[in-house]
Amino acid sequence: MSLTTKDGTDVSNTRAGSRADDSPHRTVTLVLGLILSAALLALAAIASLAIGNRALDPRTVLQALFAYDDTDALHLMVVELRVPRTLLGIIVGAALAVCGGLIQAFTRNPLADPGILGVNAGASFAVTFAVGVLGLTAPGAYVPFALGGAFMLTILVYALGSFGSSGATPMKLTLAGVALGAAFTGLATAIVLRDLGTLQVMRFWGVGSIGGRTLDQLTWATPLIVTGLLIGLLCARSLNALALGDDLAQALGARVRVTRALVIIAVTLLAGTSVAAAGPIAFVGLAIPHIVRWFTGPDQRWVLTYSMIIGPAFLLFADILGRVALPSGELRVGIVTALVGAPILISLVRRKRVSEL
């Protein structure tokens, strides 16, 4: 029996409902695009190490990496300041972009991201509670709270969005996410305003930045984010099936409930850890999956893989722009991504047809 979607795509021969054109020519094209994307990420990483308040030539950067001299001020700048910043940008950018792609596929809402669905607000509230009420100040201590807050909001949004006979529709999930996100943002603001010390800590963290971080933060953030990325990638084929509807996904052999549970775990790990490590950085999770789908199509295997590479490149270039945009000082990357992401969001809303999921 042949199973087809509304647009006539045959899914009868797929194990999990992938709708992608897996012709050899297209696969080669996508692989070549993946290689170019990796080269772009490498370029962004090198630029992140070389560009800042003081520009360094590539030779100095290479000497600092491979012939480190702890008495050289330039070597110290590269290794102690720019290397942690670049590495954090890579893992946080990958986490935010893949998290956005997972949420968009999970909710079947092309305009969903961790911010719109309130996931970031939950993590931010939990971190604010940890700082303002419990008095925690070490970034590593934020992690359990950020993960718990992200998980709590994800469950609440999905539960509220599932009420009614129609189940979890994209519109209801978005409205629930916006409403709960606003509520928890208000609660976080109330905690911040009651104490000057909390305000001093949170006013910088709340903007979103990958600067001023150390390698110690990478030791706890990297395993959590890598775990979330692996879980998300493992769900990609099943997410292709879920895009066809629950009944057809089950007919194709996808384990719908297991997939949803794994996606929630992945989103919690990715969003919660990113917020704990770098603060709430907006629009990366919204913009990158859309940019990727313009040339990969709706197959989540390619969407998530490309997002994992292009997301860090986008975040690093935004961070570099923030370093050089002002005559003195720098713009935090959360501000730059918002300034760049807002026009992208407007263009998505104005398009007659957003990128297909």
C-alpha positions in Angstrom: 0.0 0.0 0.0 1.3 3.4 -0.9 1.2 6.2 1.7 1.3 9.7 0.4 1.1 13.2 2.0 -1.0 16.1 0.8 1.7 17.2 -1.6 1.9 13.7 -3.1 5.2 12.7 -1.5 5.4 8.9 -1.2 6.5 7.8 2.3 5.6 4.1 2.0 9.2 2.9 1.6 10.6 4.9 4.5 11.2 3.5 7.9 10.4 6.7 9.8 8.6 8.9 7.3 11.5 10.9 5.9 10.3 13.2 3.2 13.7 14.2 1.8 14.9 13.5 -1.7 17.7 11.1 -1.1 18.9 11.0 -4.7 22.7 10.6 -5.0 23.1 14.0 -6.7 21.2 15.8 -3.9 23.1 13.9 -1.2 26.4 14.9 -2.7 25.3 18.5 -2.9 24.3 18.5 0.7 27.5 16.8 1.8 29.5 19.5 -0.1 27.4 22.2 1.6 28.2 20.6 4.9 31.9 20.8 4.2 31.6 24.4 3.2 29.6 25.1 6.4 32.4 23.5 8.5 35.0 25.7 6.7 32.8 28.7 7.5 32.8 27.7 11.2 36.6 27.2 11.2 36.9 30.7 9.7 34.6 32.1 12.4 36.7 30.4 15.1 39.9 31.8 13.8 38.5 35.3 13.5 37.1 35.0 17.0 40.7 34.3 18.3 42.2 37.1 16.3 39.7 40.0 16.4 38.9 42.0 19.5 39.9 45.2 21.3 43.3 44.4 20.0 43.6 42.7 16.6 46.2 39.9 16.3 47.8 38.5 13.2 47.2 34.7 12.5 50.9 33.9 13.2 50.6 35.2 16.8 47.4 33.2 17.3 49.0 30.0 16.1 52.1 30.6 18.3 49.8 31.1 21.3 48.0 27.8 20.5 51.0 25.6 19.7 54.0 27.3 21.3 52.4 28.9 24.4 54.5 31.3 26.4 52.9 32.3 29.7 55.2 35.4 29.9 53.8 36.8 26.6 50.9 39.1 27.2 49.4 38.4 23.7 49.6 34.6 24.3 47.8 35.1 27.6 45.1 37.1 25.9 44.5 34.4 23.3 44.6 31.3 25.6 43.0 32.8 28.8 40.4 35.0 27.3 39.6 34.3 23.6 39.9 30.5 23.6 37.3 29.9 26.3 35.1 32.6 24.6 35.4 30.9 21.2 34.8 27.4 22.5 31.8 28.5 24.5 30.4 30.2 21.4 30.7 27.0 19.5 28.9 24.8 21.9 26.2 27.4 22.9 25.6 28.3 19.2 25.2 24.6 18.3 22.9 24.1 21.3 20.6 27.0 20.6 20.3 26.3 16.8 19.6 22.5 17.3 17.2 23.3 20.2 15.3 25.7 17.9 15.1 23.1 15.2 13.9 20.5 17.6 11.2 22.7 19.0 10.0 23.8 15.6 9.7 20.1 14.5 8.2 19.0 17.8 5.4 21.6 17.8 5.1 21.8 14.0 5.4 25.6 14.4 7.9 27.2 12.1 8.1 30.3 14.3 8.9 28.5 17.6 12.1 28.8 19.4 13.2 28.4 23.1 12.3 32.1 23.7 8.9 32.1 22.1 7.9 28.9 23.9 9.0 30.2 27.3 11.8 27.6 27.8 14.5 30.3 28.2 12.2 32.2 30.6 11.9 29.1 32.8 15.6 28.6 32.9 16.2 32.4 33.5 13.6 32.4 36.4 15.3 29.4 38.0 18.7 31.0 37.8 17.4 34.3 39.2 15.8 32.4 42.1 19.1 30.6 42.7 21.0 34.0 42.8 18.4 36.2 44.5 16.8 33.8 47.0 19.4 31.2 47.7 22.5 33.4 47.3 24.4 31.2 44.8 27.0 33.0 42.7 29.2 30.4 41.0 28.1 29.8 37.4 28.4 26.0 37.8 25.8 26.2 40.6 23.2 27.6 38.2 23.1 24.4 36.1 20.6 22.3 38.1 18.3 25.3 38.5 18.5 26.2 34.8 17.8 22.6 33.7 15.0 22.3 36.2 13.4 25.6 35.1 13.7 24.7 31.4 12.2 21.3 32.0 9.3 22.7 34.1 8.3 25.3 31.5 8.6 22.8 28.6 6.2 20.4 30.4 3.8 23.2 31.4 3.7 24.7 27.9 3.0 21.3 26.3 0.4 20.4 29.0 -1.5 23.7 28.5 -1.2 23.5 24.7 -2.6 20.0 24.7 -6.0 20.9 26.4 -9.0 20.4 24.2 -10.0 17.9 21.6 -7.6 19.2 19.0 -4.6 18.3 21.1 -1.3 20.2 21.0 -1.7 22.6 18.0 1.1 25.0 17.0 -1.1 28.0 17.9 -2.0 26.8 21.4 1.6 25.8 22.1 2.8 29.3 21.0 0.1 31.1 23.1 0.9 29.0 26.1 4.6 29.6 25.7 4.2 33.3 25.4 1.9 33.6 28.4 4.0 31.4 30.7 7.2 33.1 29.5 5.8 36.5 30.3 4.6 35.3 33.7 7.9 33.8 34.7 9.8 36.8 33.3 7.7 39.0 35.6 8.5 36.8 38.6 12.2 36.9 37.8 12.0 40.7 37.5 10.3 40.9 40.9 13.1 38.9 42.5 15.8 41.0 40.9 14.3 44.4 41.9 14.0 43.4 45.6 17.8 43.2 46.1 20.5 45.5 44.7 23.2 42.7 44.8 21.0 40.4 42.7 20.4 43.2 40.3 24.1 43.8 39.8 24.6 40.1 39.0 21.6 39.6 36.8 21.7 42.8 34.7 24.9 41.6 33.0 24.0 37.9 32.8 20.5 38.6 31.6 21.7 40.2 28.4 23.4 37.1 27.1 27.2 37.0 26.6 30.0 34.4 25.9 32.7 36.8 27.1 34.4 36.7 30.5 34.0 32.9 30.7 36.7 30.4 31.7 37.6 26.8 30.8 36.1 25.7 34.0 32.6 26.5 32.8 33.3 24.4 29.6 34.0 21.4 31.8 30.4 21.2 33.0 28.6 22.7 30.0 30.2 20.6 27.3 29.1 17.1 28.4 25.5 18.3 29.0 25.2 20.0 25.6 26.9 17.2 23.7 24.4 14.8 25.3 21.5 17.0 24.3 22.9 17.2 20.7 23.2 13.5 20.4 19.7 12.8 21.7 18.3 15.5 19.3 20.1 14.0 16.3 18.9 10.5 17.2 15.3 11.8 17.1 15.7 13.4 13.6 14.2 10.5 11.6 11.3 10.1 14.0 10.6 13.8 13.8 10.3 13.5 10.0 7.5 11.0 10.7 5.8 13.2 13.3 5.6 16.0 10.7 3.1 13.7 8.8 0.8 13.4 11.8 0.7 11.1 14.8 -1.4 8.4 13.1 0.7 8.1 10.0 3.9 8.3 12.1 2.7 5.3 14.1 1.8 3.5 10.9 5.4 4.1 9.7 6.8 2.6 12.9 7.7 5.7 14.8 7.4 5.6 18.6 5.6 8.8 19.1 5.6 9.0 22.9 9.2 8.0 23.2 10.2 10.5 20.6 8.4 13.3 22.4 10.0 12.4 25.7 13.5 12.3 24.2 12.9 15.7 22.5 11.8 17.2 25.8 15.0 15.9 27.4 17.2 17.2 24.6 15.5 20.6 24.7 15.9 20.8 28.5 19.6 19.9 28.3 20.3 22.3 25.4 18.3 25.3 26.5 19.0 24.9 30.2 22.7 24.6 29.9 23.0 27.4 27.3 21.1 29.8 29.6 23.2 28.8 32.6 26.5 29.2 30.7 25.8 32.3 28.6 22.5 33.8 29.6 19.4 34.0 27.4 20.5 34.6 23.8 17.6 35.3 21.5 16.8 34.5 17.9 19.6 32.0 17.2 17.1 29.1 17.7 14.5 30.8 15.5 16.7 32.1 12.6 19.2 29.3 12.0 16.8 26.4 11.3 14.9 28.6 8.9 18.1 29.6 7.1 19.1 26.0 6.9 15.7 24.7 5.6 16.0 27.1 2.6 18.6 24.9 1.0 18.3 21.5 2.8 14.5 21.1 2.7 12.4 19.7 5.6 14.4 16.6 6.3 15.3 17.0 10.0 18.4 14.8 9.7 20.0 17.5 7.5 18.3 20.4 9.2 19.7 19.5 12.6 23.1 18.6 11.3 23.5 21.9 9.4 22.1 23.8 12.3 24.8 22.3 14.6 27.5 23.8 12.3 25.9 27.1 11.1 24.6 28.0 14.5 28.0 28.4 16.1 29.3 30.3 13.1 26.4 32.7 13.3 27.0 33.3 17.0 30.7 33.8 16.7 30.3 36.3 13.9 27.7 38.1 15.9 30.1 38.2 18.9 32.9 39.5 16.7 30.6 42.2 15.4 29.8 43.2 19.0 33.5 43.5 19.8 34.2 46.0 17.0 30.9 47.8 16.7 31.6 50.5 19.3 34.6 52.8 19.5 35.2 51.7 23.1 33.8 48.6 24.9 31.7 46.1 23.2 28.1 45.0 22.6 27.1 41.8 24.2 26.3 39.0 21.8 22.7 38.7 23.0 22.1 42.3 21.9 23.7 41.7 18.5 21.7 38.5 17.8 18.5 40.4 18.7 19.4 43.2 16.3 20.2 40.8 13.5 17.4 38.3 14.3 14.5 40.9 14.5 14.6 41.7 10.8 14.8 38.0 10.0 11.7 37.4 12.1 9.9 40.3 10.4 10.8 38.8 7.0 9.5 35.4 8.0 6.2 36.9 9.1 5.8 38.8 5.9 6.5 35.8 3.7 3.4 34.2 2.2 4.8 30.8 3.0 7.4 30.2 5.7 9.9 27.4 5.4 8.2 24.1 5.3 8.5 21.8 8.3 
